[in-house]
Amino acid sequence: MPRSGDAVFDRVIALVNSEFHDESALDRFNAAAKKEIESAAPALSTIGSTARVDVAIETALASLQASHNGRFKSDTIAYFELSDIFRFAIRDDLRRVFPPDGEVSYAGIGMVTQLVGGTRFVTDVYDGSPAAKAGLVMGDEILTVDGMPYREIASFHGKVGQSVDIRLRRRADAAPISAKVAVERLRPLPTFEKAIENSVAVSKRDGRKIGYVRFWTLSTRDGLDIVARELSTGRLRDVDGVVVDLRGRWGGGAADAAELFVGDTPSFRLIPRRGKDTLANVRWRGPVVALVDEGTRSGLELFAYALKINGIPLVGERTAGALLAGRAYTLPDDSLLEIAVSDAVIDDNIRLEGTGITPNIHIGLPLAYAAGRDPQREAAVLEMLRILADGASDRIQPAERSLER
């Protein structure tokens, strides 16, 4: 096993060698690590060589050619979200890393961005977040925050309870505009639960009521229960069909999550002598259409697979092909390392890792200057209307087709 003299790099090498699920990949990984050590020497053992260490770790992990392997630093939203998702795995370090009580949180506005050709665009706005309330939408080009370049964490550090001025451009040929956005202390898993609940919507089209809900992740404690309540007694109870959005941020969660929409066990409630009824089991029996894309990964990808084999049409783009079981470890610099510790095989040796799921109806989603337009969601609604028009009480498998725009 190669060693560099850098504590962080060497800990990554040791953990991968002891925990990565596929031993056949370790020779390739160790060869890549050794090459990084040789090409970077003496930088890896030199104070101030953090950037070179980061590159070396990223390159070595990439040689594994598998999902659920990555290092995350505290200047990224992913670091905090994964720390909360893997809080049990890193429980011994939580109070030290997130003092004083070990609760994972960060100052933010509930927005995720991505660089496209050197330009930064909004990819996700969490439902009910400060960014959503301020009117930021998918496709906005982010220019500055309080006059400075955007940084995922640093732009909002120390500003909880204040508002920041975000300069953005909604159209390529438009003048920049400003948005005042409140900064909040965000706890990742409660933020996701809030986003799932706030995503629920009902629209009327052609005399039909179409419900919608987005699963941002399956890793929350109560996310599935929130949706179950909405389906059984809440806003989605009387809709004609439901669009289930699996274009998530992270996967995780129970392997049987899709049984909320498929399966043969009956719905039932526990009715006590006093107090409120308790939902013990919920099954939505009406038509369903699901949305998928490259954000549909891990547990959400298994969810999508279960829906598709049960005749529920998938709309969007191919899923991530990222179905392994990951575990997190705290590194000497308190960054987070995720390692794929188990393979995942479905039924008769079906593997989604590296393959993904092809949607029944393929349609792209151009990001730049989208101005919040979502052609994938619109296509899902149209597919639902088609199913309802056909009088389908049973799930109908649509013909494979492309609606690329």
N, C-alpha and C positions, 0 to 999 in steps of 0.2 A: 504494500500500500504506500503510495508516494506521500512525501511530507515536504512542506514548503518553509516551515518556520513561522508562518502567519497563523495565529490561533483560530481565527474565523474560518479561513480556507481549510485548514487541517481538520477542524471539527466537521465541516461539511463532508470532506472525504471519508472520515471515519463513520459518520452516521449513514451515508449512502451505502458503504460497504457492509454495514451490519444490519440495515433495515430495508433496503430496497428489495421489492418482491422478486425480481427476476435476476437470479445470480448469473445467468448467461450474458447479461449486459455489463457486468462489472469489469471484465477485461477491457472492453471498449471505453468505459468510463475512466478507469485508472490510467489508461494510455492517454486519454484527453487531458486528464489532470496533470500527468507528468509533463506533457507537452506545454501546458500553460506555465508550469513551474519553470521549465527550462527557458521558455521564450520571455518570461517576465523577470527572471532573476537579474539583478537583486531586488527589483521593485517590491515583490511580495513580502519581503522581510524588512522593508524600509518604512520608517514612520512617515506618514503622509501619503502613502500609496493606496489609499482607500479605493479610488476609482479603478485602479488596475486590479485590485483584489475582486471588486464587484464584477468586472469583465471576466476574470478567470473563473469565478464561481458560476456565472451564467453560462459560459462556454462549456464547462465540464458537465453541468446539469443537462444541457441541451443534448449532449452525446447519448444520454439515456433513451432519447427518442420515445418519450412517454409523457402522458399528462400527469398532473398532480405532483410535479416536481418544480420547486421554485424557491427563491429567497426573496423576502419582502422586508423593506426597511421602513422606519417610522416616519418617513416623509411622504408616504403614500396612503391613500384611503384603504387599499387592499390590506395593508398591514393591520389596521385596526379591525376591519371586518373579519379577517381570518383569525385574528387573536380572539375575538369573541366567539366565533364559530368553533374554534379548537380550544376553548377555555378549559375544558376538563383535562386535555392533554398537557397543557402548560400551567396547570393549577398551582404548582409549587413556586412559580415565578410571578404570578399575577400581582401580588401585593407589592413586590419590589419594582416591577416594571410599570404598574399603574397604581401608584400610591394615592390615598392611603388605604383604600378598601378593596383594591383589586378589581374595580369595575372598569371595563374597557370603555373609553370614550374619547372623543376628539372634537375640536371646534370646527364646525363646518356648516354647509347650507343644503346638503342633500342632493348634490350634483356630481356626476361623473363625466369626465371628458376623455378625448382621444386625439392624438396627433395624426393628421392625415396630410402627407406631403409637407410637413413642417408647419401646418396650420392646425390650431386647436379647436375642436368642435365638441359640443355637448352631445354625449351619447345617451345618457340616462338622467332623468329628473325624478327623484323618488316622490311618489304620490303623497301629498300632504306636507311636503317639506317646505322650508323657507324659500328655496329656489322655485318650487312649483307655485307657491303663493305670490311670488314676485313676477311670475309670468315667463320665466325662462323655459325654453322648449328645446327638444331634440333638434340638432342641426345648427344651433346658434354658434357663431364663431366668437370665442372668448378672446378679447384683446388685452384687457388689464383689469386688475382688482386694486382699487384705491391708487390708481396711477402706476402700479408696478406690474411686472409680468406675473401671470397666474402660476401659483404653486398649490398643489392639492391640499397641503396641510399648512404651510407657512403663511399663505395668504390670509388665513383666518385666525391664526394663533394669537391669543391674548385679546380677542375681539368679541367674546361671548357677551350677549346683551347689547351689542352695538350693531350698526348696519354698515355694510361695505358698498362701495360704488363699483358696479361691474360695467365695464364698457364692452359692448358686443356689437356684432354685425349680423343681421338676420338674412340679408340678401347680399350676394357677391358685389353688386353694383350700388349698394345702399350706403348712406352715411352711417357712421357708428351711432348707437343710441346708448343710453345709460339705464341701469336698473338698480334700485336700492334694495338690498337683500339683507335680512336679519341673520345674524350669526347665532347659532345655538350650540349647546353642548349635546352632541349626538352620541347615543349608545347604539352600536350597530344593530343588534338583534331586535331591540324594541323599535328602532327606526324602520326595519324591514316589516315588522308586524303592522306598524302604523301604515306603511306604504301599501301592504296587501289590502288592508281594510279600506283605505282611501281610494284604492284603484277600482273598487266595485262601482259599476255604472249600469244603467238601463237606458237603452235608446229605443225609439219607436221608428220602425221602417216598414213601409208597405202594410200597415195595419198590424204588424207583429212587434212584440216586445223582445228585444235581444239583450241578454245580460252579458256582462264582461267582468272578468277578474284576472289580475296579474299575480303570478307566483314569482316574487323577486328571488326567493330562495326557499328551500324546504327545511332549512336549519333552525328556524325559530321554534320555540316551544309551543306556541299557540296558533301559528299560521294556518294549519289545516283546520283547526277548530273554528277559527274566524270564518273561513270559507264555508264550512259545514253549517254554521248558524245562518249565514246569509242565504244559503240554498234552501234550508228547511223552514226558517221562520222570518228571514230578513228580506232584504231588497230583491234577492234573486228568486224568491219563492214562487212567484206567479209568472215568470218570464216564459216565453215559448221555446227558447234555446239559449245556450250559454257558450260564449267564446272564452276559452281558457288560455291565457297567455303564459307560455312557458319560456319566454325570452328573458331568462333570469340573469342575475348577477353571480350567484353561486348555487351549487347543487345541494348536496347533503341530504339529511332527512331520512325518513323511514322508507324502506324499499317497497312498501305496499301503499304508498301515498295515492296512487292512481285508483285505488279501490273506492275513492270518493265518487268516481264517475263510472267505474266498471266493476264487475263482480256480481255474485249471485246471492250474497247474504242480504237479508231484508233490512230496511230502515226500522229503527225502533227508538222509543224514548223510555226513560225510567221516570215514573210518576209517583212521587212520595205523598204521604198523607198531608204533609204541610210543606210549604215552600214551592219553588219553581221546578218544572220538569227538567230533566237532564237528558241531553242528546247522547245516547249511547252508541248509535250507529246511524250514519246518513249515507244514502245512495241517491245520486241524481239520476233519474231514469229518462230524462228528456234528451233531445238532440244536443250534441256537443261538437264544436270545431276547435282545434287547438292551434296556437301560433308557436312556431319554433324558429330558431336561428343559431348562430354560432355561440350565443350565450346560453343555449340549452345544453347543459353539461352535467356530468356526474348524476346525482339523484334525479334531477330534472330530465335528464336524457333517458333514464330508465322509465320515468313517468311517461314521456312521449312514446317510447317503444310500446308500453302497455296499452296506451290509447290506440296506437295505430293497429296493433294486431287484433284489437277488439272492434275494428271497423270505423274508428273515429278519424276523420280526415285531418291531416296536418297541413298547415299553410305557412309559407315563409321560405327559409333557406335551410340547407343541410345543417344538422346539429354538430356539436363540437367534436364528436368522436373522442370523448374524454370520460370514460367510465372505468375508473380504478378507485380503490379506497386509499385516501391520503391520511397522513398524521403529521402533526406539527411539533417542532422542537425549537427551543430557544437557544440561540447561538451566543458565544461569548460577548458580542457587542449588543446583545438584546434584540437583534434582528430575528426574523422568523424564518425557519426552513420547513417547507412542506415536502414530504417524501411519499411516494406511492408505495404503501406497505403491503397491499394485497391486490391480486388480479380480480377481475369480475367477469363471470361467465353466466350467460342466461340460457336456461333450458338446455337444449342439446348442443352445447358448446358454441353458442352464438356470442360473439364478442363485438361490442360497439366501439371499443378503444381503437382509435386510429381509423375508424370507418364512418361512424355517425349514422344518422337516419335521414333518408331522402324524403322530403315532404311530398304529399300527393299533389299539391298545387305550389309550384315554385314561383316566387315573386321576390325581387330584390327590394332593398331599402336604401336608396342613396342617402348618405348622411349629410354631406356638405350643404348648408343652407336649406335644409328640409323644412324649416319654419314650422316644425311640429307635425307636418303631414306624415301619415303612416299608411302607405299603400298596402302593407301586409295586413294590418288590422281591417282595413276596408275590404280587402279580398276575403278575409275570414267571415265578415258580416254577409257579404254577397253569397258565399258558399252556404252559410246558415239559411239565408232566405231561399236559396234553391232547394235545400233539403225540406224546409217547411212547406214550400210550394208543391213539392212532390207528395206531400201528405205523409212524410216519413216519421213514423213513431219508432221505427227500428233504425239502427245505425246503417248508413249507406256508404259504401266505399266508392269515392269518386274516381273518375278516370284520372290517371296521371297527366298533368298538363302544366304548362308554364305560362305565367302572366308577367314575365319580366318586363320592366318598364325602364 
